[in-house]
């Protein structure tokens, strides 16, 4: 097994990669002393970055306990770097091989890792793609939060039959029309899910303001 030493990682929600320029001062960074690295194909790298995957037990056994942290000599049970000579991603896996969290690298550290990986042999790793959804990765961290917040709000209003507020939010986005409340809810929810844009950033501000006035 090949290793990389002395990195800062920011393991976040498995659903998306948080680029280094989006890291927050409130994030808990891991100072990694040693972590395995594997050079993979661009196709595999795309899946490791943008898909929900389940890695093979054979690979888990190879990396088990191999990631060491400076903090109190702690280890991460299952983690590895993956590199295709274009970018690098760190992934933490569960005991079952499912992704727990991903992390990008700082720009200078990523560049150094890529340079070092040029001499590595490309490896084939057995894994299964569970689902793949790129839509979330085109949002900033703040936009992702706003989208999830609004989806919960719209769903909550419909479930609680708060139709006046639901219709008000709908009309802020689409204007008035003759659709019934169920159709308005479905249109708003679907459009928010697949077409998050400036309209919903404005709607987020409206919703948050409505609660602050109470």
C-alpha positions in Angstrom: 0.0 0.0 0.0 1.2 3.5 -0.9 0.7 6.4 1.6 0.5 10.2 1.6 1.7 12.1 4.7 0.7 15.3 6.5 -2.6 16.5 5.1 -5.5 18.6 6.3 -8.9 17.0 5.5 -12.4 18.3 6.0 -14.7 15.3 6.0 -18.3 16.4 5.3 -21.7 15.0 4.4 -21.3 12.2 1.8 -23.8 13.8 -0.5 -21.4 16.4 -1.8 -17.9 17.5 -2.0 -17.1 20.8 -0.1 -14.4 22.5 -2.1 -11.6 24.0 -0.1 -12.7 27.6 -0.7 -16.0 26.7 0.9 -14.5 25.5 4.1 -15.9 27.2 7.2 -14.1 28.3 10.4 -16.7 26.1 12.2 -15.6 22.9 10.3 -13.7 20.3 12.3 -10.6 19.6 10.2 -8.6 16.4 10.6 -4.8 16.7 10.5 -3.8 13.4 8.9 -0.4 11.9 9.6 -0.7 9.1 7.1 -3.4 7.9 4.7 -3.5 5.3 1.9 -3.7 6.5 -1.7 -4.9 4.7 -4.9 -4.5 5.9 -8.4 -7.8 5.2 -10.3 -9.2 5.8 -13.8 -11.1 9.0 -14.6 -14.4 7.0 -14.8 -13.9 5.6 -11.3 -12.8 9.0 -10.0 -16.1 10.5 -11.4 -18.1 7.9 -9.4 -16.0 8.4 -6.3 -16.7 12.2 -6.4 -20.3 12.3 -7.6 -22.0 8.9 -6.9 -23.1 7.1 -3.8 -21.1 3.9 -3.9 -20.4 0.8 -1.9 -16.8 -0.4 -1.9 -15.8 -4.1 -1.8 -14.8 -5.9 1.4 -11.5 -6.8 -0.2 -10.6 -3.1 -0.5 -11.8 -2.4 3.0 -9.6 -5.0 4.4 -6.6 -3.5 2.7 -7.1 0.0 4.2 -8.5 -1.0 7.6 -6.8 1.1 10.3 -4.2 2.5 7.9 -5.3 6.2 8.3 -3.5 7.8 11.2 -4.2 11.2 12.7 -1.9 13.5 14.7 -4.6 14.0 17.3 -4.0 11.5 20.2 -2.6 9.0 17.7 -6.2 8.3 16.6 -7.0 6.2 13.5 -9.9 6.3 11.0 -11.0 2.7 10.5 -11.6 2.9 6.7 -10.3 5.8 4.7 -8.3 6.4 1.5 -7.3 9.0 -1.0 -8.2 8.5 -4.7 -6.5 10.2 -7.5 -6.8 10.2 -11.3 -4.0 12.8 -11.9 -6.6 15.5 -12.4 -7.9 15.8 -8.8 -7.8 14.0 -5.4 -10.6 13.1 -3.1 -10.5 11.5 0.4 -13.3 9.2 1.4 -14.2 7.6 4.7 -16.2 4.4 4.5 -18.4 2.5 6.9 -17.6 -1.1 7.9 -20.2 -2.1 5.3 -18.3 -0.2 2.5 -20.7 2.7 2.2 -19.5 6.3 2.0 -19.7 8.1 5.3 -18.0 11.4 4.2 -15.8 12.9 1.5 -13.2 15.6 1.6 -11.4 17.7 -1.0 -7.8 18.8 -0.3 -6.2 22.2 0.0 -5.1 23.4 -3.5 -1.4 23.2 -2.8 -1.6 19.8 -1.1 -3.7 18.4 -3.9 -1.1 19.5 -6.4 1.7 17.8 -4.5 -0.3 14.6 -4.2 -1.0 14.6 -8.0 2.7 15.1 -8.7 3.6 12.2 -6.5 0.9 9.9 -8.0 2.3 10.2 -11.5 4.6 7.2 -10.9 1.8 5.1 -9.3 0.2 2.2 -11.2 -3.5 2.7 -11.9 -5.5 0.2 -9.9 -8.9 -1.3 -10.5 -11.2 -1.3 -7.4 -14.4 -3.3 -7.1 -17.4 -1.2 -6.1 -21.1 -0.8 -6.8 -22.8 2.5 -7.8 -25.9 2.8 -5.7 -27.1 6.1 -7.1 -25.6 9.1 -8.9 -27.0 12.7 -8.8 -24.8 15.6 -10.0 -27.4 18.3 -9.3 -26.3 18.9 -5.7 -22.7 19.4 -6.7 -23.4 22.4 -8.8 -24.7 24.3 -5.7 -22.5 26.2 -3.2 -22.6 25.1 0.4 -24.9 28.0 1.3 -27.2 27.2 -1.6 -27.4 23.6 -0.6 -28.5 24.6 2.9 -31.1 27.0 1.5 -32.5 24.3 -0.9 -32.8 21.7 1.9 -34.4 24.3 4.2 -37.0 25.3 1.6 -37.9 21.7 0.7 -38.6 21.0 4.4 -40.6 24.2 4.8 -42.8 23.5 1.7 -43.3 19.9 2.7 -44.2 21.0 6.3 -46.7 23.6 5.2 -48.5 21.1 3.0 -48.6 18.4 5.7 -49.9 20.9 8.3 -52.4 22.2 5.8 -51.1 25.8 6.1 -52.3 26.4 2.6 -52.3 30.2 2.8 -48.6 30.5 3.4 -47.9 27.7 0.9 -49.9 29.6 -1.8 -48.1 32.8 -0.9 -44.7 31.2 -1.4 -45.9 29.6 -4.7 -47.1 33.0 -6.0 -43.7 34.6 -5.1 -42.1 32.2 -7.6 -44.7 31.6 -10.2 -47.4 34.3 -9.8 -51.1 33.7 -9.5 -52.8 31.0 -11.6 -55.9 28.7 -11.4 -54.1 25.5 -10.2 -55.5 23.8 -7.1 -53.4 23.7 -3.9 -52.1 20.1 -4.5 -51.0 21.0 -8.0 -49.3 24.2 -6.7 -47.5 22.2 -4.0 -46.3 19.6 -6.5 -45.1 22.2 -9.0 -43.2 24.2 -6.3 -41.7 21.1 -4.7 -40.5 19.7 -8.0 -39.2 23.0 -9.4 -37.3 23.6 -6.2 -35.8 20.1 -6.3 -34.5 20.3 -9.9 -34.2 24.0 -10.7 -32.8 25.8 -7.7 -31.8 29.4 -8.8 -32.1 33.1 -7.8 -35.8 32.8 -7.3 -35.4 30.4 -4.4 -32.5 32.4 -2.8 -35.0 35.2 -2.6 -37.7 32.9 -1.3 -35.3 31.6 1.4 -34.9 35.2 2.6 -38.7 35.7 2.7 -39.2 32.5 4.7 -36.5 33.3 7.2 -37.9 36.9 7.6 -41.4 35.5 8.2 -40.1 33.6 11.3 -38.0 36.4 12.6 -41.1 38.7 12.8 -42.9 36.3 15.2 
